[in-house]
Amino acid sequence: MPEKIGIYIHIPFCRSKCDYCDFYSLAGREDRMDRYLKALLVHIRETASLAQGYQADTIYLGGGTPSYFGEKRLRNVLAEVEKRFDVAQNAEITVECNPDSVDKKMLAKLRRAGVNRLSLGVQSANDQELAAIHRPHTFAQAAEAVAWARQAKLKNLSLDLIYGLPGQDLASWQETVERAVALQPEHLSCYGLKLEEGTPLWGRAARGEGLPDGDQQADMYLWMVQRLAQAGYKQYEISNFARPGFQSRHNLKYWIGRPYIGLGPGAHSDFGGRRYSFVRDLDAYVSGVLEGGGCIVDSSDLIPQRERGGEYLMLRLRTTRGIEEWEYRREFFMNFDPIEQKLEEFERHGWAARQDRRWYFTPKGFLVSNQLIGSLLEAQEDAALDVLLPKLRQERESAPQPPEKPPRKPRKGK
């Protein structure tokens, strides 16, 4: 049975750039869309030859704003992937969309092209909050896009929301969640606002514009987790909630360490034991693919086993499934005892819990997960040194010693 992989395709075009966005995306470059499509189709053909023996069971078109790329171009991309890769019959095929760049006809055509999951960037139900971060749509447009998706018979719909926005408080966040739940999506991704250096929102905050502080964001998060559980959305990752059977199969690949191939400028891959990414430069990517004008690989690393063990802790503890001792020992041949001692300490603080031999973070633990995971990685490193140093010492002591040199004879004087 072929090993499963995911395929991520980056569409770096947007109508406008949101103030918080740090993803590689470009506004005002519509003139480059056709040439980018040409390069992307060539790269798909070239890459597929390296994935013989693998079957793609998830395809994800992200951005940027893929819907702004146009449904005809998106259909061309999907047709090329279907033609060149072994795509599973039940593959999850997701396209990210903004409410202002879709209509009923477009969504129906995408559905007929094989798209069976839509990720809609809503972000807020408050139009003032949307305007404050320069989102190019209103909540009414988002609700209309949801209705069009249902008319197109798309049965797997995810909505993206953000808490911690300028001018937002707990009451307005609660209203956003309630209005999003009322649209009855199958999936919700709810992200805390993160200020990325170099973005317009970073600059606004540096100039003193107020944003909800950490305590306020924590209140928003904990209320959201409880409310979505009541509404039938089970949390399966720090920021992701789904009705039964509607977890994002593609994103789960990232979190549980399954292979995936990325295509497009700025896209990342984890394939063949190597992690690599492509340049965050549209023109360099296009010329590199079509004309051989320079290397398009930005970074490439062969990941050692110990680092994979750290990623197991870091990524799987983002999920509510968490980690398990013998899974860790079996996969990485490393001592779990120091990890468990830390987790027991976290349990006493209410940050971690265990069930059926599996450890996972609680909602309170998710709020400080970066610090907790950092502590676990330190424990892992210490455990590795505890094994390595005695081994090196033993090898040094058991190594054959060179013979002692005989004393040098005194030189005769002339």
N, C-alpha and C positions, 0 to 999 in steps of 0.2 A: 504494500500500500504506500503511495507516494507521501513524502513528508509535506505538511501544509506550510504555506507561506502567506504573508499579507503583502499587498502592493499599495504603496502610497504615492500619489501623483500630485505634485504641487502646482497650483495655478496662481501665479504671483501678481494677478491684476485685481485692482479695486476701483470702484467709482471714486472713492475718497478715502483718505487714511484716518482712522480713528485715533484719538489723542493718546490712548493707552497702548497701542499696538506696537510690538517689537518683532513680529513675524516679518519675514522677507516678503514684502508686497509693494506694489508700485501703483500710484494713481497717475492718470494722464498719459498712459503708454498704450492706448488702444491700437496705435499704428503698428505695434510689434506683435500683436496677437497672432496673425496668420503665420509669420515667420517662426514664432515660438511653437505653434502647433506643428509645423513641419519638423522642427528639431525634436520635439517630443515624440513624434511618431517614429522617427529614425532611432531615437534612444530606446524606445520600447522594443523595437525589433532587435537591436543589438543586445539588450539585456536579457531578453527571453532566451537567447541561445545559451546563456550561462545558468539558466534555471531548469534545465532538462532534468526530469525525475521529480520535480516539485509540483505541487498542485496549489493554485491560489484559491483560498476559500474566503478571503476578504479583499475588497478593493475600496480604497478611500481616496476621494478627490477633495483636497483641502486647499487652503489658501492663506492670504488673499481671499478673493470671492469667486469661487468657481462658476457660480451662476452668472456672473458678469462676463465671463468668457463666452457665453452664448451656448444655447442648447445644441446647435449644429456642430460646433467644435467639440463639445463634450461627448456627443454621440460618436464622432470620429475617433476620439481617444479610446472610448470604451470598446468600440468595434475592433480597434487594433490590439488592445489587450486580449480580447476574446479570441482573436485570430492567432496571436503569437504565443500566449501562455495556455497552459492546461488549467482552465477555470472550472471549479467545482460547480455542479448543477445548483446546489443550494448556497452559492456564495453570497455573502453579505456585501452589497454594493452601495456605498454611501456617497452622497454629494453634499457639500456644505453650500448653503444659500443665504443670501440676505433678503429680507422681505421686499425691498425696493427693486430687486432685479429678477423677480420671477413673475409668471402669470399662469393662468390655468392651462393654456395651450402648451407652454413650455414644459410644465411638470408632467403633463400627459405624455409628451414625446419622450421625456427622460424615463418615465416608467416603462414605456414600450421598449426602450433601449436596454432595459435590464436593471435600472436603478430601483432598489427596493427599500432604501433607507434615506431619509432626509434629515440633515442637521441644520436647523434654522437659527440664525443669530438674532435673538430677540433682545437680550441683555437687560432690559428694564421695561416695565409697563407704564412708566412715568415719562411723558414726552419731554419734560424739562430736563430730566436726568439724561435722556438720550441726546438732547441738543447740547448739553454741557460737555459731552465727550465726542461730539461731532459724528454721531451715528446718522446715516442718511435716510432714516425712515422713522415712522411713528409706530405706536403700538397697534393702532387700527390697521395699518398695513400688515403687521405681523399676524394679527387675527385673520385677516383676509387671505394671507398666504397659507395659513393652516387650513382654511376652508377649501382652497384650491387643491392642496395636497390630498385632502380626503376625496375630493371629486375625481382626482386622478388615480384613486384607488391605492395610494401609498399608505400602507398599514403599519409602518414603523417610522415614527416621527420623534425626533429629539429636539428640544429647545435649549439654547444656551442662555444662561442668566449670569449677571455679575453683581456681587454685593460689595459695599465699600466705595460706591461711586460718589463723586462730588455732589454735595447737597442731599445725600441720602441719609435717612435715619431708620431706626428699627421699624417704625410704622409704615414707611413707604416701601421698605423691603418686604414686609409682610404682605402688602397689597400686591406687589409684583408677583410673589410666589402664588398667592391665591388666584390671581388672574391667569397666570400660566397654567396652574392645575385645572382651572375651568376649561381650558382649551383641550384637555384630555390627551396630552401626548403620551407616548409609551415610555419616553426616556427624558430625563432632565440632567443637564450638566450645569452645576452652579459653582462658579469660581469666585474666590476672593480677589479683589483688585490687587494687582501687584505692580508697583511702580518700577518701570524699566528705565534704566539710565539712558538718556538721549531722546526719550519720547517727549512730545509736547506736555503731557500730563506730569512728567518728572519735573520739567521746567516750571510748570505752574505751581507745583507743590513747593519747589525750592524758593519760589517768590512769595510763599506764605499762604497760598490758597488752602483752605481747610479741607481735610478729608476725614471720614470716620476713623477713629484711632483703633488700636489693636483690641481693646476691650469691647468697643462697639461692634467690631467685625466678629468677635467671638460670640457675642450675644446673638447676632444675626445668624451665624452658622449653627449654633446649638438649637435655636428655635426652628430653623429650616429642617434640620435632620429629624426632629420630632414631628413636625407638621407633615413632611413628605411621607414618613412612615405611616402616619394616620391615613394619608390619602392613597396608600397602597404602593408606594414607591420604595423598594428595598435598596438601601445603600450598599453598593458593592465596591466602591473606591472612594477616596477622600472627597471628591467633588461630583461623583456620579451616582445616579439613582434611576432605577428602572422597575417597570412592572415585570412580573415573572416571565422569563423567556426573552426579554428585550435588552439584555446587557449588550454593550458595544463589543462585538466579537473582535473587531479590528484593534480597538484600543487595548483590549485585554492582552493582545500579543505583546505590546510594549511592557505591560506590567508584570507578565509572568515569564518574560524572556524567550518568546518564540521568534523565529526568524521573519524578517520583513525586508522588502526592497523598496527604496525610495527613488523617485525620478523627478527631475526638475531642479532649478536653482535653490540652494538652501536645504534640499531634502536629505534626510539621513537614512542609512540602512544598517541592518545587523544581519549579515548573511555570510555563510561559509566560515564562521568563526571570526570574522573581521567586521569591525565597525568603521563606516566611512560616510563622508558627506560630500556634497557638491557645492561649488562656489556660490556665494550669495550675490550673483551678478548676472542679470538677464542676458546682456549682450555677450559676455564672456562665455556663458553656457551655450548660447545659440551658435556662436561662431566655433566654439570647441567641438560641438556635435556635428555641425554641417560642413565645416571647412578644416577641421583638425587644427584650429587656431589656438593651440595652447591646451594645457591640462585642465579639465573641469573638476577634478577631484580636489577638494579643499583639505581634507584630512583623512587618514586611513590608519587604523591601529588593529593589530592582532591582540585580542583580549586574553590575558593569562587566566588560569583557573581561579587563582585567589581573588582576582578582581571580579570574576563572575560570581564568586561567593558573596562579595560585597554588594553586587547589584541585586542578587537574590534577596538580601535583607532590605535594601533600599527600595526596590520596586514592589516586591510582594507585600511589604508592610504598608503600602499605599492602599491595598485592597482589604476588604473585610475578611477574605479567606486567610490572609496572613501567611505564617510560616510554620513548618513542622520539623521537629528534631531529626528524624531519620531521613526525611527528604533532603535536608541540608547535609547530613553526614554522607548519604549515598551519592549525592551529586558532586560534592566538593571535597570529600575526605578530610573534613576539618572538624575540630572539637567544638561541640555545641554548648558545653557546660558554661563557659563564661558568658555566652549570649543569654542562656536561660537565667543565670544569676541576675543579669541586668533586667530581664523581662519580669522576674519576680519582684524586683525593686519597683519597676514601673507599675506592676499590679497593685502594690500597696498604696500607690498614689492615685489609683483610679485611671491610669493612662493606658493600661493593657489588660487583657483578659485572655483566658484560654478555654477551649472547648474541644473535646475529643483529640487531645494531644496537639492541637493547633493553637498558636499564639497570634493575636491580632490586636490592633489598637482600638480603643474606644473612641467615640466622638471627641471627648476631651483630649485624648492622646493625639488624634489627628491634628488638633490645633497646634500642638508643639512637636509635630512629627519630625521636623528637620533636626531639632536638638536631640530627640530620642534616637533617631537613626544614626546621627553622628556619634553618640555614645556607644551604640552597638558596634559600629565600624571600628572604633577604638578598641573595644573589647576583642573583636575579631583579630585585629592586628597584633595585639598583645599575645593572644593565644598562638598565633602563627609564629611569633618570635620565641615563645616558650618552647615550641617544638624545634624550631630551626637552630637556635643557639647551641643546645646540648648536642645536636647532631653534628654541627660543625666542629664542636670541641672534640667529640668522639673521633671524627674522621681525622682531625689533626693529630690526636694522641696515638691513633693506631697506624698512622702513615709511617713507612720505613724511614729511619733517620739516616741522613748522609754520613758516611764514615768521617771520623775526625781526621783532619789533616795532620801529617807528621810534622814535628817541629822543624822549622827551617834551619839548615846548617849555617853556621856563621860563615860569612864570606871571608876568604883568605885575603889578607892585605897584599897589596902589590909590592 
